[in-house]
């Protein structure tokens, strides 16, 4: 079983776009354990998410530095196969560098990218959508097709991960993206 860590501690819209990576990683690695790091305030999007093994929350408010090192200590408890840093900031570069992982992927513009095992060129202004920039971080593990972000509603419970995955894979292989409506009682075709 592969273990992934995805780091996205920016604002709400960026966290939503990062769901495209979760969708695609699980489509290609259905038995993978995917952990996610988000900023405090964005965790509500991911609580109960069927594709997540563990959700880490970083409080970037008061005590930001102390909480950063608490978080890094927690991340170091797990040996990851792949750590995917979705940002260009020193703090997330530090998380990536200090977490235990066989492969550490991030953008070349991160000030600590010299510590990453794989650097991806980050370009703004060429008309590329942010989801395509994110996808570039995992293309070597998946393919180059654009994944679509997807939020999972858990207001009335959550469908089993296997059921969601089966529907997603069927649509993924036909080239169609899917935004899940993962509520108890949702009919699977």
N, C-alpha and C positions, 0 to 999 in steps of 0.2 A: 504494500500500500504506500503510495506516495504521500508526502506531507508538504503542504504549501503554506507559506505565510504571505499574505497580501497586506501591504501597508498603504493606507490612504487616510491621512489625518487632516485633510483640508475641509472645506465647507460642504454643506448639504448637497449641492449640485454635483460636486466632484465625487462624493460618496455614492450617489445614485449612478453616475457613469461607471464607477468601479464595479458595479454589479455585473457589468458585461464580462469582466474577467472571471467572476465566480461562475457565471453561466457556462462560459466556454471551458474552463478548467474541468468542471464536473461532466460536461458533455464528452470530453476526451479521456478523463480519468474518473469514471463513475464511483470507484471505491476510495478515492482520495480523501484525505483529511485536510480541509482548508480552514486555516485560522485567519482572522482579519483584525487589523488594528484600525480603529477610528477615533476621532476626537470626541470628547464628552459633548453630548448634545445630538450626535448622529447615531448613537447606539440603538435608538428606538426603531430605526429602519431595519435593523438586523436581528433583533431579539427574536428567537424562535425560527430563524431562517433555516430551512431544511438543508441547504448546501454547506452550512458552516459547522465546523467542529467546535471552534472556540472563538469567542469575541473578546478582544482586548480593547479597553477604553483608556485613552490618554486625556487627562485633565490638563488642558493648556491654559487654564486660568491661574488662580493663585497657587503657588507651589509648583509651577510648571516644570522646573528643572528637577526638583525632588521626585515628582511623579514620573518624569521621563526615565530616571534611573530605576525607579520601582518597576516600571513597565519593562525596561530592558532586562532586569533580573528575572522577571516572569517569562519573557521570551526565551531566555537562555536555558530554561528548563526543558525545552523541546529541541530535538535535532531535526531540522527541516531538510528536505531534498532541494527545495527551491524557495528562495525569499524574493518577492517581487515588490520593489519599491516604486510606487506610482507618483512620487514627488521629487522635487529638485532641492529640497531644503536640508540644511545641516543636521537638524534633529532627526529626520527620517533616515538620513545617511548614517547617523550614529546607530540608530536601531538596526539598520541593515548590517553594518559592519560588526556590531557586537553580538547580534543574535547568532545562534549556531546553525549554519546551513552549508550544504555542499555547493550550491550555486547561489550567488547573490546578484540579482539583476536590477539595474536601475538606469536612470538617465545620465548621460555624459556630463550634463551641467550640474549635477549634484557635487558640492565641494568635496565629498568623500568618495567620489566614484572611482578613484584610484584603488580603493579597497574592494570594489565589486569584481566578480569574476566575469560578468558580461555587462558591457555598457551599450546603451541604445541611444542613438542620436536624437536629441530633442529639438524640434524645429517648430517655431510659431510663425505664422504669417504666410504659409505656403498653401493655405486653403484646406489643410488637413483637419479633420474633426478630432476632438479630444479622444473619442473612442478608438480611432485609428492609431493615435499615439500610444494609448494604453495597450492596444492589441500588439503593437510592435514589441512590447515587453515579453509577450508569451508566444509569439509566432514560431520560435524555434522549438517550442513544446507542443504546439497545436498546428495551426495553418494560418494563412494570411486573410481568411475571410473575416469580414467585420462582424463582431458579435454585437448583440443589442442589449442594452441595460434592461433589467427586469426586477421589479420589486415583488416581494411575496407578502400577501396580506395574511396575517395570522389572527384576524379579529374573531374568527369562529373556529379556530383550530388550524392545523396544518396537515396537508396531505403527506403521506409517507414520501420520503426522499426518492425511493425507487419508482413510485408512480409518476412523480414529477419528471424524473430523469427519463423515463421511457417516452413520455410525450415529447419532451424537449429534444431527445436524440432523433426521433422520427422527423421532427420539423427541421432540426439542424442539418441532417443529412440531405434534406431536399432544398437547403439553402434559404429557408425561411426563418426569421428570428421569432422569438416568443417572449411576450411579457406574461408571466404566470399569474393566474388567478387561483392561488393555492388556498382555497378555503374548504373546510370540511363539507362534503357533499357535492363538490364540483365533479361533474361527470367526466370521466376520461374516455376518449373514443378509441 
